[in-house]
């Protein structure tokens, strides 16, 4: 399966979660912002494995995105598309 290259600000799905790409580390590793099950916008790293995006370490390194000025744009992108 061929995936389009991800760019900052694009929307991808990580384990079923709609997420905005906030930082591209490489073609198969990105940081994303998404709305967690608890209703809080968080940022986590995701990796491409077997053609699907997965969280690199689910919950282990999540950052509260709404508290980070750097991530506010990506929270806004998700809220606009909600």
N, CA, C and O atoms as CSV, one atom per row, in Angstrom:
chain,resi,resn,atom,element,x,y,z
A,1,UNK,N,N,0.845,-1.169,0.000
A,1,UNK,CA,C,0.000,0.000,0.000
A,1,UNK,C,C,0.894,1.236,0.000
A,1,UNK,O,O,1.799,1.347,0.827
A,2,UNK,N,N,0.652,2.145,-0.902
A,2,UNK,CA,C,1.442,3.354,-1.008
A,2,UNK,C,C,0.711,4.513,-0.334
A,2,UNK,O,O,-0.456,4.772,-0.628
A,3,UNK,N,N,1.390,5.197,0.555
A,3,UNK,CA,C,0.800,6.334,1.250
A,3,UNK,C,C,1.419,7.616,0.736
A,3,UNK,O,O,2.599,7.655,0.388
A,4,UNK,N,N,0.611,8.667,0.691
A,4,UNK,CA,C,1.141,9.974,0.324
A,4,UNK,C,C,2.092,10.444,1.416
A,4,UNK,O,O,1.909,10.105,2.585
A,5,UNK,N,N,3.102,11.219,1.048
A,5,UNK,CA,C,4.000,11.753,2.078
A,5,UNK,C,C,3.223,12.666,3.037
A,5,UNK,O,O,2.345,13.416,2.612
A,6,UNK,N,N,3.548,12.596,4.302
A,6,UNK,CA,C,2.878,13.448,5.281
A,6,UNK,C,C,3.630,14.765,5.395
A,6,UNK,O,O,4.857,14.813,5.305
A,7,UNK,N,N,2.871,15.821,5.595
A,7,UNK,CA,C,3.454,17.143,5.806
A,7,UNK,C,C,2.830,17.743,7.058
A,7,UNK,O,O,1.748,17.341,7.484
A,8,UNK,N,N,3.515,18.691,7.627
A,8,UNK,CA,C,3.021,19.366,8.817
A,8,UNK,C,C,1.652,19.971,8.525
A,8,UNK,O,O,1.473,20.653,7.516
A,9,UNK,N,N,0.692,19.722,9.404
A,9,UNK,CA,C,-0.658,20.248,9.255
A,9,UNK,C,C,-1.616,19.301,8.565
A,9,UNK,O,O,-2.821,19.553,8.558
A,10,UNK,N,N,-1.116,18.211,7.980
A,10,UNK,CA,C,-2.020,17.271,7.322
A,10,UNK,C,C,-2.732,16.405,8.361
A,10,UNK,O,O,-2.291,16.282,9.504
A,11,UNK,N,N,-3.840,15.813,7.931
A,11,UNK,CA,C,-4.628,14.937,8.800
A,11,UNK,C,C,-4.318,13.492,8.442
A,11,UNK,O,O,-4.340,13.109,7.272
A,12,UNK,N,N,-4.028,12.696,9.465
A,12,UNK,CA,C,-3.844,11.255,9.291
A,12,UNK,C,C,-4.676,10.563,10.374
A,12,UNK,O,O,-5.188,11.212,11.286
A,13,UNK,N,N,-4.802,9.258,10.263
A,13,UNK,CA,C,-5.504,8.477,11.282
A,13,UNK,C,C,-4.512,7.543,11.944
A,13,UNK,O,O,-3.826,6.763,11.284
A,14,UNK,N,N,-4.451,7.641,13.271
A,14,UNK,CA,C,-3.537,6.820,14.068
A,14,UNK,C,C,-4.401,5.922,14.945
A,14,UNK,O,O,-5.056,6.391,15.877
A,15,UNK,N,N,-4.397,4.643,14.642
A,15,UNK,CA,C,-5.207,3.669,15.377
A,15,UNK,C,C,-6.648,4.188,15.511
A,15,UNK,O,O,-7.235,4.129,16.591
A,16,UNK,N,N,-7.201,4.687,14.426
A,16,UNK,CA,C,-8.581,5.164,14.411
A,16,UNK,C,C,-8.792,6.572,14.925
A,16,UNK,O,O,-9.915,7.073,14.871
A,17,UNK,N,N,-7.765,7.225,15.416
A,17,UNK,CA,C,-7.874,8.594,15.928
A,17,UNK,C,C,-7.509,9.594,14.830
A,17,UNK,O,O,-6.444,9.489,14.222
A,18,UNK,N,N,-8.387,10.555,14.580
A,18,UNK,CA,C,-8.103,11.630,13.631
A,18,UNK,C,C,-7.047,12.527,14.267
A,18,UNK,O,O,-7.222,13.002,15.389
A,19,UNK,N,N,-5.950,12.757,13.548
A,19,UNK,CA,C,-4.815,13.469,14.130
A,19,UNK,C,C,-4.213,14.453,13.128
A,19,UNK,O,O,-4.192,14.197,11.924
A,20,UNK,N,N,-3.726,15.578,13.645
A,20,UNK,CA,C,-3.023,16.569,12.835
A,20,UNK,C,C,-1.524,16.379,13.032
A,20,UNK,O,O,-1.046,16.294,14.163
A,21,UNK,N,N,-0.793,16.314,11.938
A,21,UNK,CA,C,0.654,16.150,12.009
A,21,UNK,C,C,1.267,17.478,12.446
A,21,UNK,O,O,1.137,18.489,11.755
A,22,UNK,N,N,1.930,17.467,13.592
A,22,UNK,CA,C,2.523,18.690,14.126
A,22,UNK,C,C,4.025,18.778,13.863
A,22,UNK,O,O,4.595,19.869,13.890
A,23,UNK,N,N,4.663,17.647,13.612
A,23,UNK,CA,C,6.099,17.629,13.350
A,23,UNK,C,C,6.429,16.357,12.577
A,23,UNK,O,O,5.989,15.269,12.948
A,24,UNK,N,N,7.194,16.494,11.514
A,24,UNK,CA,C,7.626,15.330,10.736
A,24,UNK,C,C,9.079,15.028,11.105
A,24,UNK,O,O,9.985,15.807,10.807
A,25,UNK,N,N,9.280,13.896,11.752
A,25,UNK,CA,C,10.639,13.457,12.100
A,25,UNK,C,C,11.294,12.792,10.890
A,25,UNK,O,O,12.460,13.039,10.583
A,26,UNK,N,N,10.512,11.935,10.204
A,26,UNK,CA,C,10.975,11.221,9.010
A,26,UNK,C,C,9.732,10.740,8.259
A,26,UNK,O,O,8.609,11.004,8.687
A,27,UNK,N,N,9.926,10.045,7.156
A,27,UNK,CA,C,8.778,9.591,6.365
A,27,UNK,C,C,7.927,8.561,7.097
A,27,UNK,O,O,6.778,8.329,6.723
A,28,UNK,N,N,8.481,7.940,8.139
A,28,UNK,CA,C,7.706,6.946,8.873
A,28,UNK,C,C,7.608,7.227,10.383
A,28,UNK,O,O,7.264,6.343,11.167
A,29,UNK,N,N,7.915,8.462,10.771
A,29,UNK,CA,C,7.798,8.846,12.188
A,29,UNK,C,C,7.410,10.312,12.273
A,29,UNK,O,O,8.095,11.179,11.730
A,30,UNK,N,N,6.295,10.585,12.964
A,30,UNK,CA,C,5.773,11.946,13.093
A,30,UNK,C,C,5.282,12.186,14.514
A,30,UNK,O,O,5.058,11.251,15.283
A,31,UNK,N,N,5.123,13.453,14.837
A,31,UNK,CA,C,4.423,13.833,16.062
A,31,UNK,C,C,3.032,14.265,15.618
A,31,UNK,O,O,2.893,14.977,14.623
A,32,UNK,N,N,2.004,13.843,16.342
A,32,UNK,CA,C,0.633,14.210,16.010
A,32,UNK,C,C,-0.086,14.775,17.223
A,32,UNK,O,O,0.262,14.485,18.367
A,33,UNK,N,N,-1.097,15.586,16.945
A,33,UNK,CA,C,-2.012,16.081,17.971
A,33,UNK,C,C,-3.358,15.441,17.690
A,33,UNK,O,O,-3.805,15.407,16.544
A,34,UNK,N,N,-4.007,14.935,18.730
A,34,UNK,CA,C,-5.315,14.303,18.562
A,34,UNK,C,C,-6.131,14.481,19.840
A,34,UNK,O,O,-5.594,14.827,20.892
A,35,UNK,N,N,-7.430,14.242,19.731
A,35,UNK,CA,C,-8.328,14.325,20.876
A,35,UNK,C,C,-8.361,12.961,21.549
A,35,UNK,O,O,-8.826,11.983,20.962
A,36,UNK,N,N,-7.868,12.897,22.778
A,36,UNK,CA,C,-7.802,11.619,23.490
A,36,UNK,C,C,-9.191,11.178,23.941
A,36,UNK,O,O,-10.146,11.954,23.893
A,37,UNK,N,N,-9.294,9.940,24.375
A,37,UNK,CA,C,-10.576,9.405,24.861
A,37,UNK,C,C,-11.083,10.170,26.072
A,37,UNK,O,O,-12.284,10.179,26.340
A,38,UNK,N,N,-10.184,10.809,26.804
A,38,UNK,CA,C,-10.604,11.585,27.979
A,38,UNK,C,C,-11.044,13.000,27.603
A,38,UNK,O,O,-11.401,13.794,28.473
A,39,UNK,N,N,-11.018,13.316,26.295
A,39,UNK,CA,C,-11.495,14.619,25.836
A,39,UNK,C,C,-10.464,15.728,25.895
A,39,UNK,O,O,-10.819,16.907,25.867
A,40,UNK,N,N,-9.198,15.369,25.975
A,40,UNK,CA,C,-8.103,16.334,26.053
A,40,UNK,C,C,-7.254,16.211,24.786
A,40,UNK,O,O,-6.964,15.103,24.336
A,41,UNK,N,N,-6.860,17.347,24.216
A,41,UNK,CA,C,-5.966,17.312,23.051
A,41,UNK,C,C,-4.549,17.048,23.528
A,41,UNK,O,O,-4.018,17.772,24.371
A,42,UNK,N,N,-3.941,15.999,22.977
A,42,UNK,CA,C,-2.589,15.610,23.362
A,42,UNK,C,C,-1.722,15.450,22.121
A,42,UNK,O,O,-2.225,15.293,21.009
A,43,UNK,N,N,-0.413,15.491,22.332
A,43,UNK,CA,C,0.560,15.256,21.263
A,43,UNK,C,C,1.371,14.018,21.626
A,43,UNK,O,O,1.793,13.843,22.769
A,44,UNK,N,N,1.579,13.165,20.626
A,44,UNK,CA,C,2.374,11.949,20.800
A,44,UNK,C,C,3.064,11.632,19.496
A,44,UNK,O,O,2.645,12.094,18.435
A,45,UNK,N,N,4.124,10.845,19.571
A,45,UNK,CA,C,4.788,10.377,18.365
A,45,UNK,C,C,4.062,9.157,17.811
A,45,UNK,O,O,3.554,8.320,18.557
A,46,UNK,N,N,4.026,9.080,16.481
A,46,UNK,CA,C,3.423,7.941,15.791
A,46,UNK,C,C,4.413,7.426,14.756
A,46,UNK,O,O,5.215,8.183,14.209
A,47,UNK,N,N,4.341,6.127,14.498
A,47,UNK,CA,C,5.216,5.492,13.516
A,47,UNK,C,C,4.366,4.741,12.503
A,47,UNK,O,O,3.274,4.268,12.818
A,48,UNK,N,N,4.877,4.640,11.298
A,48,UNK,CA,C,4.209,3.899,10.234
A,48,UNK,C,C,4.725,2.468,10.267
A,48,UNK,O,O,5.914,2.223,10.065
A,49,UNK,N,N,3.828,1.530,10.520
A,49,UNK,CA,C,4.203,0.117,10.585
A,49,UNK,C,C,3.192,-0.694,9.782
A,49,UNK,O,O,1.987,-0.615,10.023
A,50,UNK,N,N,3.679,-1.455,8.850
A,50,UNK,CA,C,2.815,-2.278,7.993
A,50,UNK,C,C,1.733,-1.454,7.304
A,50,UNK,O,O,0.600,-1.910,7.148
A,51,UNK,N,N,2.091,-0.234,6.891
A,51,UNK,CA,C,1.156,0.613,6.156
A,51,UNK,C,C,0.129,1.328,6.996
A,51,UNK,O,O,-0.777,1.957,6.450
A,52,UNK,N,N,0.243,1.251,8.323
A,52,UNK,CA,C,-0.710,1.910,9.226
A,52,UNK,C,C,0.035,2.723,10.270
A,52,UNK,O,O,1.108,2.340,10.736
A,53,UNK,N,N,-0.561,3.856,10.627
A,53,UNK,CA,C,0.027,4.697,11.675
A,53,UNK,C,C,-0.357,4.141,13.038
A,53,UNK,O,O,-1.519,3.822,13.291
A,54,UNK,N,N,0.636,4.031,13.910
A,54,UNK,CA,C,0.443,3.552,15.277
A,54,UNK,C,C,1.190,4.480,16.226
A,54,UNK,O,O,2.166,5.121,15.837
A,55,UNK,N,N,0.734,4.550,17.459
A,55,UNK,CA,C,1.453,5.335,18.446
A,55,UNK,C,C,2.752,4.612,18.795
A,55,UNK,O,O,2.786,3.395,18.973
A,56,UNK,N,N,3.809,5.399,18.883
A,56,UNK,CA,C,5.126,4.815,19.164
A,56,UNK,C,C,5.162,4.180,20.555
A,56,UNK,O,O,5.639,3.056,20.713
A,57,UNK,N,N,4.664,4.888,21.546
A,57,UNK,CA,C,4.597,4.381,22.926
A,57,UNK,C,C,3.300,4.926,23.521
A,57,UNK,O,O,3.319,5.943,24.214
A,58,UNK,N,N,2.171,4.257,23.256
A,58,UNK,CA,C,0.860,4.795,23.642
A,58,UNK,C,C,0.798,5.329,25.071
A,58,UNK,O,O,1.022,4.600,26.038
A,59,UNK,N,N,0.487,6.621,25.178
A,59,UNK,CA,C,0.302,7.270,26.470
A,59,UNK,C,C,1.561,7.598,27.236
A,59,UNK,O,O,1.535,8.439,28.135
A,60,UNK,N,N,2.658,6.958,26.903
A,60,UNK,CA,C,3.890,7.114,27.690
A,60,UNK,C,C,4.477,8.523,27.621
A,60,UNK,O,O,5.001,9.029,28.613
A,61,UNK,N,N,4.392,9.145,26.468
A,61,UNK,CA,C,5.041,10.442,26.285
A,61,UNK,C,C,4.068,11.507,25.808
A,61,UNK,O,O,4.471,12.442,25.115
A,62,UNK,N,N,2.811,11.387,26.160
A,62,UNK,CA,C,1.805,12.354,25.704
A,62,UNK,C,C,2.029,13.714,26.355
A,62,UNK,O,O,2.355,13.813,27.538
A,63,UNK,N,N,1.845,14.763,25.549
A,63,UNK,CA,C,1.962,16.147,26.002
A,63,UNK,C,C,0.602,16.800,25.860
A,63,UNK,O,O,-0.064,16.608,24.843
A,64,UNK,N,N,0.168,17.569,26.856
A,64,UNK,CA,C,-1.092,18.299,26.735
A,64,UNK,C,C,-0.920,19.390,25.693
A,64,UNK,O,O,-0.255,20.396,25.941
A,65,UNK,N,N,-1.516,19.191,24.536
A,65,UNK,CA,C,-1.307,20.087,23.398
A,65,UNK,C,C,-1.878,21.484,23.647
A,65,UNK,O,O,-1.301,22.473,23.195
A,66,UNK,N,N,-2.984,21.576,24.346
A,66,UNK,CA,C,-3.608,22.884,24.566
A,66,UNK,C,C,-2.772,23.775,25.478
A,66,UNK,O,O,-2.985,24.987,25.519
A,67,UNK,N,N,-1.837,23.200,26.201
A,67,UNK,CA,C,-0.969,23.983,27.086
A,67,UNK,C,C,0.318,24.425,26.400
A,67,UNK,O,O,1.112,25.161,26.985
A,68,UNK,N,N,0.529,23.980,25.166
A,68,UNK,CA,C,1.767,24.278,24.456
A,68,UNK,C,C,1.512,25.282,23.332
A,68,UNK,O,O,0.768,24.976,22.400
A,69,UNK,N,N,2.114,26.475,23.400
A,69,UNK,CA,C,1.939,27.450,22.319
A,69,UNK,C,C,2.322,26.891,20.954
A,69,UNK,O,O,1.692,27.232,19.953
A,70,UNK,N,N,3.341,26.039,20.894
A,70,UNK,CA,C,3.783,25.452,19.634
A,70,UNK,C,C,2.710,24.575,18.994
A,70,UNK,O,O,2.675,24.433,17.772
A,71,UNK,N,N,1.838,23.989,19.806
A,71,UNK,CA,C,0.855,23.030,19.300
A,71,UNK,C,C,-0.543,23.621,19.102
A,71,UNK,O,O,-1.435,22.933,18.606
A,72,UNK,N,N,-0.746,24.879,19.480
A,72,UNK,CA,C,-2.067,25.507,19.382
A,72,UNK,C,C,-2.648,25.469,17.968
A,72,UNK,O,O,-3.845,25.234,17.801
A,73,UNK,N,N,-1.823,25.696,16.958
A,73,UNK,CA,C,-2.289,25.659,15.576
A,73,UNK,C,C,-2.918,24.324,15.237
A,73,UNK,O,O,-3.937,24.285,14.546
A,74,UNK,N,N,-2.343,23.236,15.701
A,74,UNK,CA,C,-2.811,21.897,15.356
A,74,UNK,C,C,-4.077,21.526,16.127
A,74,UNK,O,O,-4.918,20.781,15.624
A,75,UNK,N,N,-4.209,22.042,17.338
A,75,UNK,CA,C,-5.466,21.912,18.074
A,75,UNK,C,C,-6.565,22.626,17.304
A,75,UNK,O,O,-7.667,22.098,17.156
A,76,UNK,N,N,-6.268,23.832,16.812
A,76,UNK,CA,C,-7.245,24.607,16.038
A,76,UNK,C,C,-7.650,23.883,14.757
A,76,UNK,O,O,-8.827,23.877,14.398
A,77,UNK,N,N,-6.693,23.275,14.069
A,77,UNK,CA,C,-6.998,22.517,12.849
A,77,UNK,C,C,-7.998,21.411,13.162
A,77,UNK,O,O,-8.958,21.210,12.417
A,78,UNK,N,N,-7.780,20.700,14.249
A,78,UNK,CA,C,-8.682,19.605,14.614
A,78,UNK,C,C,-10.057,20.131,15.024
A,78,UNK,O,O,-11.078,19.546,14.662
A,79,UNK,N,N,-10.088,21.214,15.766
A,79,UNK,CA,C,-11.375,21.768,16.210
A,79,UNK,C,C,-12.195,22.273,15.022
A,79,UNK,O,O,-13.418,22.133,15.012
A,80,UNK,N,N,-11.533,22.856,14.026
A,80,UNK,CA,C,-12.260,23.346,12.834
A,80,UNK,C,C,-12.893,22.205,12.058
A,80,UNK,O,O,-13.977,22.355,11.496
A,81,UNK,N,N,-12.224,21.077,12.028
A,81,UNK,CA,C,-12.720,19.953,11.246
A,81,UNK,C,C,-13.611,18.993,12.019
A,81,UNK,O,O,-14.068,17.990,11.472
A,82,UNK,N,N,-13.861,19.296,13.293
A,82,UNK,CA,C,-14.639,18.394,14.142
A,82,UNK,C,C,-16.095,18.343,13.755
A,82,UNK,O,O,-16.875,17.626,14.381
